[in-house]
Amino acid sequence: MKDITVQDLAEKLQKSLELECKAGGQGDQRVIKSRASKGQEFISLIGHLNIIHPNKIQVLGKTELEYLEKQGKNSRHDAVRQLFSEEHTVLVLVAEGLHIPNDFMLLADRHNIPLFTSLASSHEVISHFQYLLGSVLADSAVIHGVFMEVMGSGILLTGDSGIGKSELALDLVSRGHRLIADDAPEFSKIAPDIINGTCPALLREFLEVRGLGILNIRSIFGDSAIRTSKYLRLIIALEKFTDEQLHKMDRLRGSKRNRKVLGIEIPEVTLPVAPGRNLAIAVETAVRNHTLIQKGYDAAEDFIQRQNNLVQKSLL
């Protein structure tokens, strides 16, 4: 289970949202977890003021503050006490640079719940927090391989150790494509249909090539040869095939299937590895062909249709 502290959140968003802690600073190590503990119901991480189903991060704008002020004395007292509940709330944020009521300050300090202000609108605040939380707390996995940007698409090269993934990656970099991560790229599900791939800080910019050792790709090829992240669009699996396996391969459609990564189906193409094959060109072509398929054009279907039309004409 991933988590992030209030302090980490504030540091990452301070510049974009002009965050300022007004009270409850002692609670800056309070933790926001990616999901509730086993047996608990799902709890919303962030949203506008909600007393019935409290968010972990409660955001108040002009509408929410006016709502509280319109309540009777006892009702308002109960609502504000619930707002600063240590059990439910991790952080309270007042947006739009609005004035903070005195009882907010007192309760924030009493319960060690950080109380922040921002000049941004409440909707903008929620949008920034949601994006960051989605990136940091997303389900993730490490997949052995080399992750690259080829022709603008995130491509994961996989295969057995020693099959030539790093040499292929080096060839692709020399052809103008970009390295993201070697050996242990990290993938996170940041949306229902999007997998984002990044590189661990320790491995960033480095590529291991047998016989050459560890290479710093940025130092050799320049800044343009490196990218920090990319959405995963295609997996290319390198495999050594026997003659029998090559003969059994579908000559029309090649070897294509889908592979599940964090619950999302990602297209996978298998490229046979053999002496004399130019795999860099094959990878570039696989990416171009995948792009055409995504746009609705399938060369195999086009070829089959041409054959059928030719047969039909010969029968006339």
C-alpha positions in Angstrom: 0.0 0.0 0.0 1.5 3.4 -1.0 1.1 6.5 1.0 2.2 10.2 1.0 2.5 12.7 3.9 0.9 16.1 4.0 4.4 17.6 4.0 5.3 15.9 0.8 2.0 16.9 -0.8 2.4 20.5 0.2 6.0 20.7 -1.1 5.0 19.3 -4.5 2.0 21.7 -4.9 3.2 24.8 -3.0 4.4 26.6 -6.2 1.5 25.8 -8.4 -1.2 26.5 -5.8 0.6 29.0 -3.6 -0.1 26.9 -0.5 0.3 28.4 2.9 -0.1 26.5 6.2 -2.1 28.7 8.7 -2.5 26.2 11.6 -2.1 22.6 12.6 1.4 22.4 11.2 2.4 19.8 13.8 0.3 17.3 11.8 2.4 17.6 8.6 3.4 14.0 8.9 -0.1 12.7 8.7 -0.4 10.1 6.0 -2.7 9.7 3.0 -3.0 6.1 1.9 -3.8 4.9 -1.6 -6.8 2.9 -0.2 -8.6 2.1 3.0 -7.4 -0.7 5.2 -8.8 -4.2 4.7 -12.4 -4.4 5.8 -13.0 -0.6 5.5 -15.1 1.0 2.9 -13.5 3.1 0.2 -12.9 6.7 1.4 -12.7 9.6 -1.1 -9.3 11.2 -1.0 -10.3 14.8 -1.9 -13.4 16.9 -2.6 -15.5 19.8 -1.6 -16.7 19.9 2.0 -18.6 16.7 2.8 -19.7 15.9 6.3 -21.8 12.8 5.6 -19.0 10.9 3.7 -15.9 12.9 4.7 -13.0 13.3 2.3 -9.5 12.8 3.6 -8.7 16.2 2.1 -11.6 18.7 2.6 -11.6 21.7 0.3 -13.7 24.7 1.1 -14.5 27.6 -1.3 -16.9 30.5 -1.0 -20.0 28.3 -1.4 -18.9 25.9 1.4 -18.0 28.7 3.8 -21.3 30.4 3.2 -23.2 27.2 3.8 -21.5 26.8 7.2 -22.3 30.4 8.1 -26.0 29.9 7.3 -26.3 27.0 9.8 -27.6 27.5 13.3 -25.1 27.8 16.0 -25.3 24.2 17.2 -25.4 22.8 13.6 -22.4 24.8 12.6 -20.5 23.8 15.7 -21.2 20.1 14.9 -20.2 20.4 11.3 -16.9 22.2 12.0 -16.1 19.7 14.7 -16.7 16.9 12.2 -14.6 18.7 9.6 -11.6 18.6 11.9 -12.2 15.0 13.0 -8.9 13.2 13.6 -10.5 10.0 12.5 -11.6 11.2 9.0 -9.7 14.3 8.0 -6.0 14.5 7.1 -5.9 18.0 5.7 -8.3 21.0 5.4 -7.8 23.6 2.6 -9.6 27.0 2.2 -9.4 28.1 -1.4 -9.7 31.5 -3.2 -7.7 33.3 -0.5 -10.8 33.5 1.7 -10.8 34.5 5.4 -10.4 31.6 7.8 -12.8 31.6 10.7 -11.1 31.6 14.2 -12.6 28.3 15.3 -11.0 26.6 12.2 -7.5 27.8 13.5 -8.2 26.6 17.0 -9.5 23.2 16.0 -6.7 22.7 13.5 -4.0 23.3 16.2 -5.9 21.2 18.8 -6.2 18.1 16.6 -3.0 18.6 14.6 -4.8 18.7 11.3 -3.0 21.0 8.8 -5.0 23.9 7.6 -3.9 25.4 4.4 -5.0 28.3 2.2 -4.6 28.8 -1.5 -5.3 31.7 -3.9 -6.5 29.2 -6.5 -10.2 28.3 -7.0 -11.5 25.3 -5.2 -12.0 23.4 -8.5 -8.4 24.2 -9.5 -7.1 23.0 -6.1 -9.0 19.7 -6.4 -7.8 19.2 -10.0 -4.1 19.6 -9.0 -4.5 17.4 -5.9 -6.3 14.7 -7.9 -3.6 14.6 -10.6 -0.8 14.4 -8.1 -2.5 11.8 -5.9 -3.4 9.8 -9.0 0.3 9.8 -10.0 1.8 9.1 -6.6 -0.8 6.6 -5.2 -1.5 4.7 -8.4 -1.2 0.9 -8.6 2.3 0.2 -9.9 4.5 -2.6 -11.1 8.1 -3.1 -12.2 8.6 -5.0 -15.5 12.0 -6.3 -16.6 12.9 -4.8 -19.9 13.9 -1.5 -21.6 11.4 1.2 -21.9 11.8 3.7 -24.8 10.1 6.4 -26.7 10.0 5.3 -30.4 8.4 7.7 -32.8 6.5 9.4 -30.0 5.1 6.1 -28.5 6.1 4.4 -25.3 7.5 1.0 -26.2 8.6 -1.7 -23.8 11.3 -4.1 -25.1 11.1 -7.4 -23.2 12.9 -10.8 -23.6 15.2 -13.2 -21.8 18.4 -11.9 -20.2 21.1 -11.7 -22.8 18.8 -11.7 -25.8 19.9 -8.2 -26.9 17.5 -5.7 -25.5 20.1 -3.2 -24.5 22.0 -3.5 -27.7 18.7 -2.9 -29.6 18.0 0.1 -27.3 21.4 1.5 -28.1 20.8 1.1 -31.8 17.4 2.9 -31.5 18.9 5.7 -29.5 21.6 6.2 -32.2 18.7 6.4 -34.7 17.2 9.4 -32.8 14.8 7.6 -30.4 14.9 8.2 -26.6 15.7 6.0 -23.6 13.4 6.2 -20.6 14.5 3.3 -18.4 16.7 0.2 -18.6 16.3 -3.0 -16.7 13.6 -2.1 -14.2 11.1 0.5 -15.6 8.2 1.4 -13.2 4.7 1.4 -14.5 1.7 3.1 -12.8 -2.0 3.0 -13.7 -2.8 6.7 -13.7 -6.2 6.4 -15.4 -8.7 3.6 -16.2 -7.0 3.1 -19.6 -3.5 4.7 -19.2 -0.3 3.1 -18.0 2.6 5.6 -17.4 6.2 4.4 -17.4 9.1 6.0 -15.5 12.6 5.2 -14.4 13.9 4.7 -10.9 16.1 7.7 -9.9 19.1 5.4 -9.4 18.9 4.0 -13.0 18.0 7.3 -14.8 20.1 8.0 -18.0 22.0 4.7 -17.6 22.0 1.7 -20.0 24.0 -1.5 -19.5 25.4 -3.0 -22.7 27.4 -6.3 -22.5 31.0 -5.6 -23.4 30.7 -1.9 -22.9 29.5 -1.9 -19.3 27.3 1.0 -17.9 26.8 3.9 -20.3 25.5 7.3 -19.5 23.2 7.9 -22.5 22.7 11.6 -21.8 26.5 12.2 -21.7 27.1 10.3 -24.9 24.1 11.3 -27.0 22.9 14.5 -25.4 19.8 15.6 -23.5 17.5 14.8 -26.5 18.3 11.1 -26.1 16.6 10.9 -22.7 12.9 11.1 -21.6 11.7 10.9 -18.0 8.3 9.2 -18.7 5.8 8.1 -21.4 2.5 6.3 -21.6 3.0 2.6 -22.4 1.4 1.9 -25.9 3.1 -1.3 -27.2 5.2 -4.2 -25.9 7.7 -5.8 -28.2 8.9 -9.2 -27.0 12.2 -10.5 -28.4 12.4 -14.3 -28.7 14.7 -16.9 -30.2 12.7 -19.1 -32.4 13.5 -22.6 -33.8 13.0 -23.2 -37.5 9.9 -25.1 -36.6 8.5 -22.2 -34.6 9.2 -19.8 -37.5 7.4 -22.0 -40.0 4.3 -22.1 -37.7 4.2 -18.3 -37.3 1.2 -16.6 -38.9 2.7 -15.2 -42.2 -0.1 -12.7 -42.6 -0.6 -11.2 -39.2 2.6 -12.1 -37.4 2.7 -12.8 -33.7 0.3 -10.4 -32.0 -1.6 -10.6 -28.7 -2.6 -8.5 -25.7 -0.8 -8.6 -22.4 -2.4 -7.4 -19.2 -0.4 -4.7 -17.3 -2.1 -3.5 -14.1 -5.4 -4.8 -15.5 -5.1 -2.9 -18.8 -4.7 -4.8 -22.1 -1.6 -3.6 -23.9 -0.8 -4.8 -27.5 2.2 -7.1 -27.7 4.2 -8.0 -30.8 6.8 -10.8 -30.9 9.9 -10.3 -33.0 12.1 -13.4 -33.7 15.8 -12.8 -33.0 18.2 -14.2 -35.5 21.7 -13.3 -36.9 21.5 -10.7 -39.6 18.1 -9.3 -38.7 17.9 -5.6 -38.4 15.8 -5.4 -35.3 15.9 -1.6 -35.0 14.1 -1.2 -38.3 11.7 -4.0 -37.4 10.8 -2.2 -34.1 10.3 1.1 -36.0 8.1 -0.7 -38.5 6.1 -2.4 -35.7 5.4 1.0 -34.1 4.3 2.5 -37.5 2.1 -0.5 -38.2 0.6 -0.3 -34.7 -0.2 3.4 -35.3 -2.0 2.5 -38.5 -4.0 -0.3 -36.8 -5.0 2.2 -34.1 -6.3 4.5 -36.9 -8.3 1.7 -38.4 -6.1 0.3 -41.1 -5.0 -3.3 -41.0 -2.6 -4.4 -43.8 -3.4 -8.1 -43.3 -7.1 -7.4 -43.7 -6.4 -5.2 -46.8 -4.3 -8.0 -48.4 -7.0 -10.6 -47.7 -9.7 -8.4 -49.2 -7.6 -7.8 -52.3 -7.2 -11.6 -52.7 -10.9 -12.1 -52.3 -11.6 -9.5 -54.9 -9.2 -11.1 -57.3 -10.8 -14.5 -56.9 -14.2 -13.0 -57.4 -13.1 -11.3 -60.6 -11.5 -14.6 -61.9 -14.8 -16.4 -61.4 -16.8 -13.9 -63.5 
